[in-house]
Amino acid sequence: MPTELPLPLSTPNRNLVRLTIVRGITWTGFLLAIIFGVELLGFELKVPAVIGVVIAMGTLNIVTWWRLGRPRAVNHTEYLLHLLADIAGLTLLFYFTGGATNPFITYYLVPVTIAAATLPWRHTWIIAAFAMAGYSFLMFNYHVVPQMSHIHSDSPLSLHTLGMWLNFGLSAGLITFFIYKMAHALRRRDKALSSTREAALRNEQVLAVATQAAGTAHELGTPLSTMAVLLNEMLEEVPRGSTLSDDIYLLRQQVDTCKSRLQHLVEHADRRRMAEPEVFDGEVWLAGVVQRWLVLRPDVSHQFHVSERRGRPWLAADTTLDQALTNLLNNAADANPENIAIRLDWHNDSVIIDIRDHGPGVSMSIADQLGDTFVSTKSKGMGIGLFLTHATINRFGGGVSLYNHPEGGTLTEVILPLSSPPPS
C-alpha cells in the first residue's frame, strides 16, 4: 500500500492542504480552457499576460506546498491571505478574459464558500467584500473578448451558455468536495475530543483506584505477616499428612501468594518501568499467567489450546497486563470453575486470547457498559476489576469484548497488538 504524506494535525493546516489541491485543479482547468479558446476558437486574448497570471498562481501553489512542510502551524490570518491571493488571481485572469462577460465570473463564489466554512465571521466578510469588489470592478474595466461579448445567440448552446454550464459544474464539484471534507474533519475532531474526554475521566478513575490500592497494599502487609506466622505454628502442631495439615498448607500458600503479589505491586510501581513493557513470547507469557492463576484458584479445571501457525505471537506485557488477564480468568472461574477453555491465536498484526466459561452468560443490557464504568456481573461485585482490566488493555493498544457463547456461557475475547520479536 503506498505511503501517504502525513498531514499536519491542526485543522487550519489541513484546510490549507485542501485549498492548495482546489487551487491546482482550478488553475489547471483554466489553463486548458485558455489553450482551447485560443487555438480552436480563435479567442483574441493577451496571451502573455494571461499565461503570466497562470504561472504566478502555479508558483504560489508550489510555495504553499513547500510551506506546508514547515513545522510552523497555519493560523487564520495566513489562511485569509491565501484566499485573498486567489481572489486577486481570479480578478487578473477575468480582467484579461472578458471581465463580467466571462461565464466563469461566478467562480468567485468558491473562495467565499470556503471562507464561510473555515474562517471566523470577520474574515469571511473580508473575503466576501473583496470578491464583490472584484466583480464590480470587472463590470466596467476589462479586456474585451469579442467571442464572449455576444451573450444573446440563436443557438441554445452559445459559448456563454456553455461556459456558464461548465462553470456551474466545476464550482459545484469543488464546493461539494471542500464542504464535505470540512464537515468530515469537524466530525472527526469532535469524535477525537469526545474520546479524549472519556480517556481523561477514565484515567482519573484509575488514579483514584490506584491510590486506594496503594494504601490498601501497605495496610495488608501486617495482617498477612501475622497470618503467615500463625499458620506456621499451626502446621507444627498438627500431624503431617492429615486433612487439616493439607488445608493449613493450602492457606499458607495463598498467604504467600498474596504477599508476593503485594511485593510485585511495590516493585513495579515506578512509572518509568511501567512505561517500557518487555516483549514476551505470547504462549510462554500466557502459560505463566495461567499457572500463577491456578495457584490462586486450585478449584478450577481448564483447557489451554494454542493455534498452530507460522511464527511466534510476540507481545509487549508487564505486571499490569498479567493482573488484567488474571481478573478475566477469575471472572470466568466465578461464573463456573469447571472446564474453562483458554485459547491463544494470532494474525499478522494482533494476538487474540479467548476465555470461555460455562456459566449463565452476561446480560446484554450491561454488556456494552462493562469496563467503561463500575458495572459488575456479580451480585456483590463492584465492577472495579473489569474497569481496571479494560483500562490496562486499552493502554497497550488492545481491547476486550464479552459475548454470550451460542452453546452457553460467556466468551471473553482479548485482542492485543502483535509486537516485533526482541533483539537476540
C-alpha positions as a printed Julia matrix, in Angstrom:
424×3 Matrix{Float64}:
   0.0     0.0     0.0
   1.5     3.39   -0.92
   2.65    5.57    1.95
   0.82    8.88    2.14
   2.43   12.08    3.35
   1.13   12.58    6.9
  -0.98   15.71    7.18
  -0.4    18.21    9.97
  -2.67   17.67   12.91
  -4.19   21.15   13.15
  -7.41   21.91   11.28
  -6.08   25.14    9.59
  -3.14   23.14    8.19
  -5.48   20.54    6.75
  -7.69   23.27    5.29
  -4.69   24.85    3.57
  -3.77   21.46    2.09
  -7.26   21.14    0.63
  -7.22   24.74   -0.6
  -3.95   24.04   -2.4
  -5.49   20.99   -4.07
  -8.54   23.0    -5.13
  -6.3    25.77   -6.47
  -4.27   23.29   -8.51
  -7.4    21.75  -10.04
  -8.93   25.16  -10.8
  -5.98   26.79  -12.49
  -5.15   23.67  -14.46
  -8.71   23.79  -15.78
  -8.38   27.5   -16.58
  -5.14   26.87  -18.48
  -6.73   24.11  -20.57
  -9.75   26.34  -21.28
  -7.46   29.19  -22.4
  -5.48   26.9   -24.71
  -8.71   25.52  -26.15
 -10.18   29.0   -26.69
  -7.06   30.46  -28.31
  -6.09   27.52  -30.51
  -9.52   26.21  -31.58
 -11.97   29.08  -31.12
  -9.64   31.95  -32.02
 -10.14   33.99  -28.84
  -8.42   37.37  -29.03
  -6.56   37.36  -25.72
  -3.43   39.0   -24.39
  -1.82   35.59  -24.16
   1.46   36.65  -22.4
  -0.48   38.44  -19.65
  -2.93   35.56  -19.19
  -0.18   32.93  -19.1
   1.74   35.15  -16.66
  -1.22   35.1   -14.25
  -1.49   31.31  -14.51
   2.26   30.89  -13.89
   2.05   33.22  -10.88
  -0.74   31.14   -9.32
   1.14   27.94  -10.08
   4.21   29.36   -8.34
   2.05   30.29   -5.35
   0.83   26.69   -5.16
   4.38   25.32   -5.23
   5.44   27.75   -2.49
   2.39   26.74   -0.46
   3.31   23.04   -0.67
   6.83   23.91    0.5
   5.42   25.97    3.35
   3.17   23.09    4.46
   6.3    21.04    5.04
   7.47   23.52    7.68
   6.7    22.82   11.36
   5.02   26.2    11.94
   1.24   25.93   12.27
  -1.11   27.76    9.91
  -3.26   30.46   11.53
  -6.46   32.11   10.33
  -4.65   35.24    9.12
  -2.35   33.25    6.87
  -5.29   31.27    5.51
  -7.12   34.56    4.85
  -4.14   35.86    2.85
  -4.18   32.73    0.68
  -7.86   33.25   -0.15
  -7.2    36.93   -0.9
  -4.39   35.87   -3.25
  -6.87   33.56   -5.01
  -9.34   36.43   -5.45
  -6.58   38.67   -6.79
  -5.53   35.98   -9.27
  -9.12   35.46  -10.4
  -9.61   39.2   -10.84
  -6.49   39.5   -13.01
  -7.46   36.48  -15.09
 -11.01   37.71  -15.66
  -9.72   41.21  -16.47
  -7.79   39.8   -19.45
 -10.56   37.37  -20.49
 -13.71   39.44  -20.79
 -14.4    40.65  -17.24
 -18.03   40.29  -16.2
 -18.89   38.82  -19.61
 -16.75   35.78  -18.83
 -19.16   32.97  -17.89
 -16.69   31.76  -15.23
 -17.05   35.02  -13.27
 -19.28   33.3   -10.7
 -16.29   31.22   -9.64
 -15.84   33.99   -7.08
 -18.37   32.0    -5.04
 -15.86   29.2    -4.41
 -13.4    31.17   -2.22
 -16.36   32.86   -0.49
 -17.88   29.46    0.32
 -14.53   28.09    1.51
 -14.08   31.12    3.77
 -17.58   30.69    5.21
 -16.82   27.04    6.03
 -13.39   27.54    7.57
 -12.76   31.1     8.79
 -14.17   33.25   11.59
 -17.06   35.58   10.83
 -14.95   38.73   10.38
 -12.51   37.04    7.99
 -15.39   35.64    5.95
 -16.84   39.11    5.43
 -13.43   40.36    4.28
 -13.33   37.67    1.59
 -16.93   38.39    0.56
 -16.2    42.13    0.33
 -13.08   41.64   -1.82
 -14.91   39.19   -4.1
 -17.77   41.66   -4.54
 -15.32   44.48   -5.19
 -13.53   42.42   -7.84
 -16.79   41.51   -9.55
 -17.92   45.16   -9.5
 -14.62   46.34  -10.94
 -14.83   43.83  -13.78
 -18.27   45.07  -14.79
 -16.7    48.25  -16.13
 -12.99   47.51  -16.61
 -11.81   44.56  -18.67
 -10.16   43.49  -21.9
 -12.93   42.79  -24.38
 -13.08   39.32  -25.9
 -15.43   39.59  -28.92
 -16.4    35.93  -28.76
 -17.75   36.42  -25.21
 -19.46   39.76  -25.71
 -22.33   38.3   -27.74
 -24.32   36.82  -24.94
 -27.57   36.53  -26.9
 -27.49   33.95  -29.64
 -30.0    32.0   -31.7
 -28.28   28.75  -30.71
 -29.27   27.34  -27.31
 -25.63   26.28  -26.86
 -23.82   29.6   -27.27
 -20.3    29.87  -25.89
 -21.54   31.96  -23.0
 -24.25   29.45  -22.07
 -21.86   26.54  -22.41
 -19.28   28.35  -20.31
 -21.82   29.04  -17.56
 -22.75   25.36  -17.56
 -19.12   24.29  -17.24
 -18.5    26.85  -14.52
 -21.52   25.61  -12.58
 -20.29   22.02  -12.74
 -16.76   22.98  -11.66
 -17.95   25.24   -8.84
 -20.49   22.73   -7.58
 -17.93   19.92   -7.59
 -15.24   21.88   -5.78
 -17.64   23.36   -3.23
 -19.1    19.92   -2.52
 -15.62   18.43   -2.12
 -14.41   21.16    0.21
 -17.53   21.41    2.38
 -17.71   17.63    2.73
 -14.07   17.47    3.78
 -14.59   20.28    6.27
 -17.66   18.63    7.78
 -15.83   15.3     7.94
 -12.87   16.95    9.66
 -15.18   18.58   12.2
 -16.94   15.29   12.93
 -13.6    13.54   13.33
 -12.35   16.31   15.63
 -15.49   16.1    17.77
 -15.07   12.33   17.99
 -11.42   12.73   18.99
 -12.34   15.3    21.63
 -15.03   13.01   22.99
 -12.58   10.1    23.16
 -10.03   12.33   24.88
 -12.56   13.44   27.48
 -13.6     9.84   28.13
  -9.96    8.78   28.42
  -9.23   11.62   30.84
 -12.21   10.66   33.0
 -11.18    7.01   32.93
  -7.61    7.93   33.88
  -8.9     9.95   36.83
 -10.9     6.95   37.99
  -7.89    4.65   37.52
  -5.72    7.06   39.52
  -8.28    7.13   42.33
  -8.42    3.33   42.41
  -4.6     3.11   42.25
  -4.31    5.48   45.22
  -6.73    3.33   47.2
  -4.86    0.18   46.15
  -1.51    1.57   47.27
  -2.9     2.39   50.71
  -4.59   -0.98   50.99
  -1.41   -2.83   49.95
   0.5    -1.05   52.7
  -2.15   -1.89   55.3
  -2.38   -5.57   54.28
   1.3    -6.27   54.91
   0.95   -6.56   58.69
  -2.11   -8.89   58.84
  -0.63  -11.15   56.15
   2.61  -11.47   58.11
   0.62  -12.3    61.26
  -1.38  -14.93   59.36
   1.81  -16.49   57.98
   3.31  -16.82   61.49
   0.14  -18.34   62.92
  -0.19  -20.8    60.04
   3.42  -21.94   60.52
   2.71  -22.58   64.19
  -0.45  -24.48   63.34
   1.45  -26.66   60.84
   3.88  -27.67   63.59
   1.01  -28.64   65.91
  -0.96  -30.92   63.57
   0.12  -34.33   62.24
   1.75  -34.27   58.82
  -0.32  -35.77   56.0
  -3.66  -35.17   57.71
  -6.53  -33.37   56.01
  -6.18  -30.43   58.41
  -2.46  -30.2    57.62
  -3.2   -30.08   53.89
  -5.79  -27.34   54.42
  -3.42  -25.27   56.54
  -0.66  -25.73   53.96
  -3.02  -24.53   51.22
  -3.89  -21.49   53.31
  -0.19  -20.8    53.79
   0.32  -20.97   50.0
  -2.49  -18.49   49.49
  -0.99  -16.1    52.06
   2.42  -16.37   50.39
   0.84  -15.64   47.04
  -0.85  -12.54   48.43
   2.4   -11.32   49.93
   4.2   -11.99   46.63
   1.63  -10.02   44.67
   1.89   -7.1    47.09
   5.66   -7.19   46.8
   5.36   -7.15   43.0
   2.98   -4.2    43.27
   5.57   -2.22   45.19
   8.48   -3.25   42.97
   6.7    -2.26   39.75
   5.17    0.99   40.95
   7.91    3.01   39.22
   6.22    4.64   36.24
   9.38    4.63   34.18
   9.49    0.84   34.29
   5.74    0.66   33.62
   6.21    2.8    30.5
   8.63    0.28   28.98
   6.95   -3.15   28.91
   9.04   -6.15   27.9
   8.36   -8.24   24.81
   7.48  -11.88   25.52
   6.57  -14.95   23.54
   2.78  -14.88   23.93
   2.5   -18.62   24.55
   5.15  -18.6    27.29
   3.7   -15.47   28.89
   0.12  -16.73   28.84
   1.14  -20.12   30.24
   2.91  -18.37   33.12
  -0.14  -16.21   33.87
  -2.38  -19.3    33.86
  -0.05  -21.2    36.2
   0.06  -18.34   38.7
  -3.72  -18.07   38.46
  -4.13  -21.8    39.23
  -2.27  -21.28   42.49
  -4.91  -18.72   43.46
  -7.8   -20.83   42.15
  -7.0   -24.51   42.79
 -10.69  -25.35   42.45
 -10.83  -24.76   38.67
 -10.35  -27.13   35.75
  -9.23  -25.76   32.41
  -8.06  -26.44   28.87
  -5.22  -24.47   27.3
  -5.06  -24.54   23.49
  -2.56  -22.77   21.21
  -3.25  -22.42   17.48
  -0.77  -23.94   15.08
   0.51  -21.04   12.99
   3.8   -19.97   11.5
   5.88  -17.56   13.55
   5.5   -16.69   17.19
   2.92  -14.45   18.94
   5.25  -11.8    20.37
   3.55   -9.2    22.54
   4.51   -6.43   24.97
   3.45   -7.02   28.57
   4.15   -6.05   32.16
   2.7    -6.93   35.54
  -0.39   -4.78   34.99
  -1.3    -6.84   31.93
  -0.7   -10.02   33.97
  -3.18   -8.76   36.54
  -5.68   -7.7    33.89
  -5.77  -11.19   32.38
  -5.93  -12.74   35.85
  -9.03  -10.64   36.55
 -10.7   -12.02   33.41
  -9.75  -15.59   34.38
 -11.18  -15.02   37.86
 -14.43  -13.76   36.36
 -14.67  -16.94   34.29
 -13.94  -19.09   37.34
 -16.54  -17.21   39.4
 -19.15  -17.92   36.72
 -18.29  -21.65   36.61
 -14.96  -23.18   37.67
 -15.45  -26.29   35.54
 -13.81  -26.75   32.14
 -12.67  -23.18   31.4
 -11.31  -23.07   27.84
  -8.34  -20.76   27.16
  -7.22  -20.33   23.55
  -4.32  -18.37   22.07
  -4.33  -17.31   18.41
  -2.57  -14.65   16.36
  -2.66  -12.99   12.95
  -0.47  -10.54   11.04
  -0.97   -7.66   13.46
  -2.8    -8.96   16.53
  -2.72  -11.59   19.28
  -6.12  -13.0    20.33
  -6.81  -14.62   23.71
 -10.21  -16.27   24.16
 -11.53  -17.28   27.58
 -14.75  -19.28   27.62
 -16.66  -20.34   30.71
 -19.85  -22.4    31.07
 -21.66  -20.05   33.42
 -25.01  -18.28   32.97
 -23.63  -15.76   30.49
 -23.69  -11.97   30.64
 -26.82   -9.82   30.42
 -26.91   -7.9    27.13
 -28.33   -4.87   28.96
 -24.99   -4.29   30.7
 -22.58   -5.98   28.28
 -21.78   -2.7    26.49
 -21.09   -0.93   29.8
 -18.64   -3.45   31.21
 -15.23   -1.86   31.68
 -16.4     1.69   30.95
 -17.88    2.28   34.4
 -18.03    0.37   37.66
 -20.57   -2.19   36.46
 -20.37   -5.79   37.65
 -21.99   -9.07   36.63
 -21.7   -10.37   40.2
 -24.31   -9.78   42.87
 -21.67   -8.5    45.31
 -19.17   -7.18   42.79
 -18.21   -3.54   42.32
 -17.0    -3.76   38.71
 -13.57   -2.33   39.57
 -11.75   -5.41   38.26
 -13.31   -5.17   34.8
 -12.83   -1.41   34.75
  -9.11   -1.7    35.51
  -8.78   -4.6    33.08
 -10.25   -2.56   30.22
  -8.12    0.47   31.11
  -4.93   -1.63   31.19
  -5.57   -3.47   27.92
  -6.57   -0.22   26.2
  -3.28    1.3    27.36
  -1.48   -1.47   25.47
  -3.47   -0.66   22.33
  -5.83   -3.62   22.65
  -9.45   -4.23   23.54
 -11.78   -6.57   25.43
 -15.14   -7.86   24.24
 -17.65  -10.09   26.03
 -20.1   -12.31   24.15
 -22.72  -14.87   25.05
 -21.49  -18.13   23.52
 -24.05  -19.92   21.3
 -23.57  -23.11   23.34
 -23.9   -21.34   26.68
 -21.6   -19.39   28.92
 -19.54  -16.28   28.24
 -16.76  -15.83   25.7
 -14.25  -13.13   26.64
 -12.06  -12.01   23.73
  -8.85  -10.06   24.37
  -7.09   -8.55   21.36
  -3.56   -7.19   21.77
  -1.22   -5.77   19.11
   1.43   -8.12   17.78
   4.94   -6.89   18.62
   8.25   -7.33   16.9
  10.49  -10.03   18.39
  13.12   -8.74   20.82
  16.68   -8.38   19.51
  18.67  -11.5    20.08
